[in-house]
């Protein structure tokens, strides 16, 4: 029986790569055997991703999804886009002038990754840009400003390419809007670990300080977001089983929330492209 290292060295053809890249590809070979297309895809992913955010379980899951994909069972890439908000102490509401650089960059990455995956020989469905129109910020104030939200959505749609689907989360999964709504929900007990919640609160302070929020307001909002996003992630897990999330928000810590308590056992497959300057 050929060893894992020999299979991987055969694939690399004597090319020297950093140890972390070698160990990463070794996990892929251990999981699905020697599969050049899948190894090529992971080599590409290593060149564009933020290092350190893809745990072993996600690597294994990605490898299985890729290896099992075909014309009858194509891959599906998607990204979730949050509304763009006005910023400033005491300020609330949705931006109506345009969308932020992060949203535009996210659309580009979603398109680029899908096209590169197809070029590597994989069958892909049209990628999905999903607008996260639930659990909005400061709902007690913004819930009456749905006209501005519609403008915010329209502004984002201007950047969606023709080969990409654009969908509102509320329309893609209507039952989620019935459950979460604009206000969001808080599940007791929370569907994430205390450690994850603390990291989100700590990281979120930089964003919510822009609104002049208190620590208690930040904690309350973090618990609502954790509950709402975990419910969304669980829905995607079962209804879009062959999908891979392109994570575009700035706060990378929050990505864990979509896996809920399954993060340590069966995480949602999420990849983290490197941010460009100004994104």
RORO-737163 format. One record per residue (C-alpha): chain; y, x, z. Coordinates in pm, 1 decimal. Each point is the difference from the previous one (the first is absolute). Layout:
N
A,Y,X,Z
...
***
This chain:
279
A,0.0,0.0,0.0
A,341.1,138.7,-98.9
A,230.4,53.3,296.7
A,332.0,-181.6,36.5
A,187.7,330.0,-24.0
A,-178.5,96.7,-320.4
A,76.4,-337.0,-160.9
A,365.1,36.2,94.8
A,18.2,360.9,-115.9
A,-153.2,-106.7,-332.0
A,276.1,-258.6,-36.4
A,271.0,253.9,86.5
A,-142.9,255.9,-243.0
A,97.6,291.2,222.0
A,355.5,-126.4,53.9
A,139.6,88.0,342.2
A,175.5,-284.0,184.5
A,140.6,-29.5,354.9
A,-257.8,-70.8,270.8
A,138.4,-346.0,80.0
A,-39.2,-102.9,-364.7
A,-354.8,140.5,-13.5
A,-99.2,-179.1,322.2
A,151.9,-322.6,-133.7
A,-197.8,19.7,-325.2
A,-310.0,86.1,200.9
A,30.6,-333.7,182.5
A,5.9,-172.4,-340.9
A,-315.2,179.3,-120.0
A,-177.9,-74.4,329.0
A,85.1,-367.5,-40.9
A,-80.7,-65.2,-369.2
A,-153.2,318.9,-140.8
A,140.0,196.0,-293.7
A,227.7,-228.2,-200.3
A,251.5,186.3,-215.1
A,227.0,-300.7,-61.2
A,32.1,-72.7,369.9
A,50.8,368.2,87.0
A,267.4,24.1,-270.0
A,173.6,-301.3,152.8
A,-1.9,153.4,348.0
A,130.1,329.4,-138.9
A,287.0,-197.5,-152.0
A,55.9,-188.8,326.4
A,20.8,329.0,191.3
A,284.0,109.0,-229.6
A,219.6,-305.3,62.4
A,-75.7,-115.9,354.9
A,157.5,62.5,337.6
A,-250.0,228.1,173.0
A,-154.0,-102.2,331.3
A,11.4,-379.6,-27.7
A,-338.6,-68.7,-164.3
A,-283.7,-1.0,257.3
A,-361.8,73.5,-90.4
A,-102.0,-366.8,10.2
A,266.2,-87.7,-258.1
A,-115.2,287.5,-222.6
A,-357.7,-129.3,17.9
A,109.4,-355.6,-75.8
A,216.5,107.4,-293.1
A,-288.7,202.1,-141.7
A,-233.3,-301.8,14.7
A,255.5,-234.4,-158.4
A,63.6,244.8,-283.3
A,-368.3,77.7,-58.4
A,-97.9,-368.0,-7.5
A,280.6,-110.9,-230.6
A,-69.4,-102.7,-360.2
A,116.0,-253.5,-260.4
A,-151.9,-286.8,198.3
A,130.6,139.2,328.8
A,335.5,168.5,-80.5
A,227.1,179.1,244.1
A,319.6,-165.3,115.9
A,302.8,186.6,132.9
A,271.8,-183.2,189.7
A,306.6,68.2,211.0
A,184.2,-219.1,248.3
A,378.2,-13.9,-30.4
A,215.2,-120.3,289.0
A,341.1,-163.2,-49.7
A,302.9,229.3,-12.2
A,233.2,-59.4,294.6
A,364.1,60.7,75.4
A,43.7,269.2,266.2
A,249.7,49.3,279.3
A,51.8,-100.1,362.6
A,26.7,-373.8,29.3
A,-76.2,-38.8,-371.2
A,-280.4,-218.3,-129.9
A,-118.4,-143.9,-328.1
A,-154.4,99.8,-331.5
A,158.8,234.5,-250.6
A,114.6,-181.4,-310.3
A,159.6,292.2,-186.6
A,-325.3,180.5,-88.1
A,-318.6,137.0,156.3
A,-43.5,335.7,174.0
A,-123.4,327.9,-145.5
A,-326.5,-31.5,193.3
A,-90.3,-324.3,-176.9
A,75.5,145.9,-343.1
A,-198.0,313.6,79.7
A,-290.5,-213.6,123.5
A,-14.7,-193.3,-326.9
A,-4.2,327.4,-194.5
A,-282.1,143.1,212.5
A,-206.0,-318.1,-31.8
A,33.1,17.6,-377.0
A,-59.5,377.0,-22.5
A,-313.1,-3.5,216.0
A,-150.2,-293.1,-189.9
A,66.2,164.5,-338.1
A,-142.7,335.9,112.5
A,-310.7,-172.3,138.9
A,-54.0,-174.7,-333.5
A,52.6,330.2,-183.0
A,-276.5,151.8,213.3
A,-238.5,-263.5,-137.3
A,4.4,-274.7,263.6
A,36.0,-369.9,-79.2
A,298.1,-149.7,180.0
A,148.2,-345.0,28.9
A,376.8,-23.7,-46.9
A,159.4,138.7,315.5
A,159.1,-243.7,246.4
A,347.7,24.4,149.3
A,-18.0,-240.7,294.4
A,325.1,-106.9,164.5
A,-44.1,-33.5,377.8
A,200.5,-319.8,48.5
A,-133.2,-79.3,348.7
A,98.1,121.8,348.8
A,354.5,87.0,-112.5
A,240.4,199.6,217.6
A,219.8,-196.3,241.6
A,-146.2,-334.5,-114.8
A,216.0,-197.3,242.0
A,296.4,103.3,-217.4
A,-145.5,66.9,-344.9
A,-225.9,-306.3,-20.3
A,302.5,-200.8,-118.5
A,78.2,254.5,-271.7
A,-289.5,-69.4,-236.2
A,237.8,-4.6,-298.0
A,81.0,365.8,71.0
A,-373.0,70.2,32.7
A,-52.4,-149.4,-346.7
A,268.3,232.8,-136.9
A,-171.0,291.2,177.8
A,-327.6,-94.4,-169.4
A,169.2,-36.8,-338.5
A,156.6,344.8,36.6
A,-340.2,156.6,68.1
A,-159.7,-178.9,-294.6
A,247.1,172.4,-232.7
A,-185.3,326.8,62.0
A,-353.6,-135.3,-48.9
A,-152.0,130.3,-328.9
A,-169.6,-241.8,-239.4
A,-349.0,135.0,71.6
A,29.9,-74.3,374.3
A,-45.1,-329.7,183.3
A,272.0,-114.6,237.0
A,-100.9,-248.2,269.6
A,143.1,-141.2,319.2
A,-238.5,39.2,292.0
A,76.4,-361.7,93.8
A,-124.1,-116.7,-341.8
A,-292.7,240.2,-31.3
A,-134.6,-108.1,339.8
A,172.0,-332.4,87.9
A,-200.2,-38.7,321.5
A,156.0,324.3,126.7
A,347.7,-144.6,-35.0
A,-118.3,-312.1,184.4
A,-123.0,224.7,283.0
A,264.7,273.3,8.7
A,306.7,-158.4,-160.1
A,339.4,167.3,-7.4
A,-3.3,42.2,378.0
A,-328.5,188.6,26.0
A,-260.7,-44.7,269.7
A,-105.6,183.9,313.3
A,-372.3,10.7,71.2
A,-121.4,44.0,357.4
A,-174.5,236.2,46.3
A,164.7,208.8,-270.1
A,-230.6,87.4,-292.0
A,85.3,372.2,28.5
A,-44.7,265.4,267.4
A,269.0,67.9,259.6
A,29.8,354.2,-133.7
A,75.9,-124.3,-351.6
A,256.2,-247.7,135.4
A,176.7,274.7,195.9
A,21.8,219.4,-309.7
A,146.2,-286.8,-201.6
A,258.2,-75.1,269.8
A,98.6,365.9,26.0
A,27.7,43.8,-377.7
A,167.4,-337.5,-49.3
A,287.5,84.0,233.6
A,162.5,207.2,-276.1
A,9.1,-305.4,-226.2
A,90.3,-266.1,256.0
A,273.3,214.5,153.6
A,184.4,-71.2,-324.4
A,23.7,-361.6,118.6
A,97.7,94.0,355.1
A,-319.8,-147.9,147.8
A,-113.5,41.7,361.4
A,-336.9,152.4,92.2
A,-129.1,-346.8,90.2
A,100.9,-140.3,-339.4
A,-173.6,291.2,-173.6
A,-318.2,-52.8,203.2
A,-5.5,-374.3,-72.6
A,56.5,54.3,-372.6
A,-268.9,271.6,-12.3
A,-253.9,-236.2,156.2
A,84.4,-273.4,-252.4
A,-26.1,243.1,-291.4
A,-329.1,140.1,133.0
A,-150.9,-347.0,26.2
A,132.1,-120.6,-336.0
A,-94.9,310.2,-198.2
A,-345.8,20.5,156.0
A,-63.5,-358.1,-112.9
A,120.0,86.5,-351.5
A,-223.9,307.8,-8.9
A,-302.4,-197.8,112.4
A,63.6,-255.0,-275.4
A,26.8,272.1,-265.6
A,-320.3,161.5,130.3
A,-203.8,-311.2,-78.6
A,181.0,-151.5,-299.0
A,81.3,321.7,-190.0
A,-307.7,209.6,90.4
A,29.2,247.5,-289.0
A,366.3,76.3,55.0
A,188.2,311.9,111.9
A,341.7,-14.7,165.8
A,275.0,237.6,-109.8
A,203.1,34.8,319.5
A,371.7,16.0,-79.3
A,195.7,-74.6,323.4
A,167.2,287.9,183.3
A,-172.2,-61.0,334.1
A,-349.8,138.7,-71.2
A,-121.8,-75.1,352.8
A,9.1,-372.0,-73.9
A,-271.0,30.1,-266.5
A,-266.3,1.3,273.3
A,103.8,-350.8,97.1
A,-148.8,-149.6,-317.8
A,-347.4,105.8,116.1
A,42.7,-155.0,345.6
A,-271.8,98.4,247.4
A,-221.2,104.3,-292.5
A,207.7,311.2,-62.5
A,-253.9,216.6,184.0
A,-304.8,-159.1,-166.7
A,89.9,-162.8,-334.1
A,360.3,77.0,-98.8
A,176.9,-159.6,-293.2
A,7.3,247.2,-292.2
A,360.2,122.7,-10.7
A,149.3,305.1,-170.9
A,336.5,161.8,73.9
A,194.0,148.5,-293.0
A,244.8,274.1,81.5
A,356.0,-126.0,30.0
A,252.8,127.3,-247.6
A,339.9,116.7,122.6
A,230.2,-295.0,45.2
A,-288.7,-251.7,23.2
***
